Amino acid sequence: MKNLNGAASTPTGGGALPTPAAASSNLDWRRKYGGWIAVIVILAALCVIPFHMKFYHIELSIIYFMSVILAVSYRLVTTTGDWSFAHIILQGVGAYATALLAKHAGIPFIVMVPLAGLVTAAVGAIVMFPMLRTKGFAFFIASFAFGEFIRMIWMKVRVPFGGTGGIVNIPSPELFGLKLTSSVNYYFACLAFTVAAVFIMWRLDRSRIGKAWKAIHTDDMLAECMGINVARYRTQAFVVGSFFAGIAGALLAYRMGSIDPHNFEITQMVYLVIWVVIGGVSTFWGPLIGVTILTIAFEWSRPLLEWRPLMFGSLLIMFLIFLPGGIESLLPALKRPPGEHYARFRRWLTKNRPG
């Protein structure tokens, strides 16, 4: 600004007015680095809190990390429009592979966890081959049938799966000579695998492959016309999701020390669907929101254990009717200023006024 004599002057208060370019650069900086700063802060907090938590809460956090891998990998499968009802069974495949190979072959923990993912991915590829002929509801039912078929094998075949009693005495995990039987040690091992798995899936979601998956979900025939091999990419999404479900199963098997078919029943699959639907599947972070909120809700509802299926079933129906986009669909609304919400509410009252 200039005064009457042509000399430059500063605004009242001594501060310089920010230029539009400076404001734009600040906004770009926040968009570029704000998310990474938030992630670093959350990871730092997760590295500190186990030293200030009780044993029960550390164990709950370990289960939470496994649930995060499961939910995010399940969302990865749904990006092509294929809603599977066998994802928990695929976690079980990873758990059984871990129990058998770690117990009888003595494979170390650091090798066994990704190997369990590879075994599960192979099983997922075999299961997906006949299911490529189905879509939508038919795919959902076919995946449920294959899942129950695998679970019945675990229950009926005693050698090597142990029948209904499952497999016990799974070796305790060790990482470079450090025993992971301690809750805190296993907490950090699960945290490391969870961060690595989520980061890889996030990169896949943002890659050309992830865009192809989403294109198939939008319109598979149009995607085929654009040169996308729909069958190959659908199989790819299912196999990748199976791989990470197997990793979650391996971590579960090592922590429990024993597994049986009842750990992978239909109830667990229903809860997984509820996590993903309530969180939302439009963005990568929706399932993380759903798992976090519902894990807390599960703990709060522990005194109402018998009523829990009714409560969460009703919650699922309400979200499908009134908020089909999940909790993540509310996030854009939170960024709007309060005045805009008030104006929208006034318009709604005017429109719905009696008489």
N, C-alpha and C positions, 0 to 999 in steps of 0.2 A: 504494500500500500504506500502511497505517496501523499505528503501534506501539500498545502497551498504553494509552498516555495519549491516544490518538485523534489524535496529530499525524501528518502525512504523512511518510513515509520513502522513501528511494531504495534500490534493490537494491544488494547488495554489489558493489563495483567502480565505483559512482558513476554508472552508465549507466541510463537509463530504459528500461523494457521497451517494445518496439514494440507498439502497439495493432493489433488485426486490421484496422481501417480503414486504418492507415498501411501495413501490409504489402500490403493489397489495392491501394492506390493505387500503391505501388511496382511491383507486378506489372503493373498496367494501363499504367503509364508505359513499362515495358520492352516490352510487347506493341505499344504504339502507336508508339513512336519507335525501338525497338531495331533494327528492320529498316532504317529510313531512315539511322540512324547507320552501320550496316554498309555500306550502299550508298555513302554519302559517303566512308567510309574506303577502300573498294575503288576508287572513281573517283579519289580523290586519289593512291592508289598507282599506278594505271594512267597518270596524268598525269606521274608522276615517273620510272617505270622505263625509258621509252625512251631517256632520256639516259644510262643506265648499262648498256645492252644492246649486244651486238654486232649487226652488220648482219643476220646470218642470223636472229637471234631477233626482231628488229623485223619482218622479212618474215614470219616464222612467226606473230607476233601479228596482223599484218594479215589473214592467211588465217584465223586464229582468229576475228576479228571477223565476217568474212563467214560463217563456219560457224555462228556463234551466230545470226545473222539467219536463215539457212537452217533450222536446227534448230527454233528457236522458231516460225517461220512454218509449218513442217511440222506441228508439234504443234497449231497452231491449226486446221489442216485436219482433223486426227484427232479433234478434240473432238466432231464430229458423228458419229463412227464410220466416216468415209471415209478409208481408208488408200490414198493415191495412190502410184503408182510412176512419176510423171512430174514430180516436184518439181524435180529437177536439170535436166530439159529446160526447165522454166519459168525457171529461173535462166539457162539458155542463151538463151531468148527475150529476156530483159533485156540480156544481153551482146551479142547480135547487134543489137538495137535501138540500143544505145549506139554500137557500132562503125559502123553505117550512118549514123545521124543526126549523130553527132559528126564523122565524117569528111567527109560530103558536105553537111551543112547547117550545120556550124560551131556547133552549139548548145553553150553553155557548160556546164561541169561541174555547177554548182549547180542548173541547170535540167534537165540531162540525166538525172541520177540519179533524181529522182522521176518524170520523164517515162517513163523505161524501166520503172518500176514500173507506170505507167498502161497502157503498151502491153502489158505482160505480163498485167495484170489483164483487159484486153480479150480477149486470146488465151485466158486461163483461162475467161472467161465463155462463149466460143464452144465450147471443149472440153467444158465442164461440161454444156452443154445436152443433148447426146445421152446423156451418162453419168448423168443423173438417173434414167433407167430402171433403173439397176443399183444393187446394194448389196453390201457385203461383198466376197467373193472376186471376184465378177464386176466390181465397180467397180475393184478392184486390177488385174485383167487388162486391162480396157478402158483404164484410164489408161496402162498400159504400152504398149498398142498405139498410142494416140494420140501418146504421147511418141516412140516409134520412128518413127512416120510423120513427125513434125516433124523429127526428126534426119536422116531419109533425104532430106528436102527440102534441108536444109543441105548434105548430102554430094553430091547429084546436080545441084543447080542452081548453076551457076557464077556467074551474074549474077542477083542482086547478092550472093549468099552466099559466093562464092568456092570452092564445091565442097569437096573434102577438104582443100585448102590453107587454107581459112578466109579471114579478113580480117586484113590486117596494116596497120601504120602508123596505128594509132589515135592521134589527137592527145593530147598530154600534157595532163593536167588542170591547170586554174588556178582559184584561188578568190580573187576580188576582187584580181587582179593578182599574187597569191602563187603561184608555181609549186609544184606538189605532186609533182614528180619525186623530191624528197628522201624517203627512207624515213621520217624522223621527221615531216615535214609530212603525208605521206599517212597515216601512223599516226593522227595526231590527227583527220584528216578522217574516216577510217573509224570511229574511236572515237565521234565526234560522231553520225554516221549510225546506228551501232549502238545507242547510248544512246537516241536518239530513237525508233528502230524498236521496241526492246524495251519502252520505256515505253508507247508507243501500244498495242502488243499486250497488255501487262499490263493496261492500262485496259480494253481490249476484253474480255479474259478475265473481268474482275470486273464487267462491265456486264450490263445486262439481255439484251443480244444474246448475250454469252458464256454466260449461264445458259440461254438458249434452245438454243444449240448443244449444251450438255451434256445438256439434256432430250431432245433428238433422239437422242443417243447412248444414253441410258438406255433409252428406249422410244419409237420414232418414232411408233407408232400412238397411244399415249397422248398424246404431245405434239400430234399432229394433233387429237385429241379436245378438248384443252385450248385450241385456237384458234391454235396455232403453225403457220404456213405452212412445212411441212417442206421443200418444194422450194426456196422462196425463201431460207430460212436456210442450207440446204446449199450452194446456189450462192454465197451471201454469204461463207460461210467459205472456200470454195475460191478465190473471187476475191480476198479479202483476203490469204490465204496466197500467192497468185500475185503480188500487188503487191509484197510484201516479198521474195519470191524474185527478182523482177526487179531490185529495188534491190541485192541481193547480186550479181546478175549484172553490173550496171553497174559496181560497185566492182571486180569481178574484171577486166572488160574494160579499164578504165582502167589498172589496175596491170600487167597483162600486156603491154599494147600490141598484142596480136594474139590472135585466138581461132580455134578450129576445132572441128568436131564431136567430135573425140576428147576434148575437155575435159569433155564431158557424157555420158560412156558409162554403161552400166548399173552398172559397178563403183562409180562415185561415188554412185549412188543407193542401192546396197546399204550403203555406209558410212554414208549419212545415216540409213537405217532403223536400223542398229546403234546410232548415237549416241542416237537417240530411244528405242529399246526399252530399252537398257541404263540410260539416265538415268531413264526413266519418263515417263508421260504424264498421270498423275493430277493432278499439280500443275503450275503454270506453270514452276517452276524445274527440273523433271526434265531436260529437254533441255539446259539450261545445265550441269548436273552431268555429263551424258553426254559433251557436247562437250569439256568441260575435261579430264576424266579420260582420254578416248580420244585427245585431241590429244597429251597427254603420253605415252600408251602407244604411239602411232604413232611418236613420235620415239625412244623406247627400242627399238622393234622395227625400226628402220631397217636395222641389219645383217642382219636376217632378212627382207629384202624379199620374197623368193620364197615364204616361208612365211606371210606376213602374211594372205592370204585364208583359209588354213586356220585360223590362230590366231583371227582375229576371227569367222569363221563358227562355230567351235566355241564361242567365248565367247557368241555370240548364242543358240545352241541351249541352252547351260547356263542362261542367264538366263531363257529362255522356259519351261524346265522347273522350275527350282528357285527363281527369283526373278522371277516374271512382272510384279511391280509395279515392277521396276527398282531402281536404287540408292536412289531417293527413298523407297522403302518401308522402308528401314532407318533413316531419320531419326527417326521416332517412338520406335524402340527405343533410340536413343542418348540420349534424354531421360530414360529410366527410370533409377532409382538402381542401382548395382552389386548390391546385395542382392537386388533383384527378379530380375535375370538369374541370380544364383546359385541362388535358390529354384526358378526355372523349370528350370534345368539339373538340379537334384536330383530334381525331379518327373519329368523326362524319363528320367533314369537308373533311377529306381524303376520306371517304367512299362515300360521296355525291358530290365529285368534278365533274363538268361538263366535258364530254369527257372521 
